């Protein structure tokens, strides 16, 4: 993967995390577990990159 592709991937992940965090904060009882799972997956993926 080129450096440009990697930079774009990281930027997309950060943007999606920024979208999901307010949704997760408004759902403390985890009535929508898919958004919680996606956020955790993105955060873990961001740490690996």
N, C-alpha and C positions, 0 to 999 in steps of 0.2 A: 504494500500500500504506500503510495507516495505521501510526502509530507503535506501536500495540499489537501489530499483526500482525508488524511488523518485530522488535520485542522478543521475541515468542514464537518467531519463526523463528531468531533468533540463539541463544536459550536452547536450542532443540531441537538446533541444530547443535553447540553446546558439549557438550551431554549425550551426543550420539552420538560425538563426538571422545573424550570421557572413557571411553566404552565400548570404543572401538576401540584406543586407545593400548596398554593391557596386552596385547591380542591381537597387535598388531604387534611389540611387544617380545619376545614369546615365539616369534616367527616370523622370525628374522633371515635365514634362507635364502630367504624369500619363496616358500614352498611354496603359500601361499594368496594369490596376487597380487590378488585382488578386494578383500581388506580393506585392503591397502596403497594401492590405487587409490582406494578410497572415502575413506580418511583424507586423502590428498592433495587430493582434490576438495573435501572439507569444509573443510580448512584454507584452500584457495585461495578458496572461497566466503565464508568468514568474513572474510578480508582485504578482499574487495571490498565488503562491507557496511559 
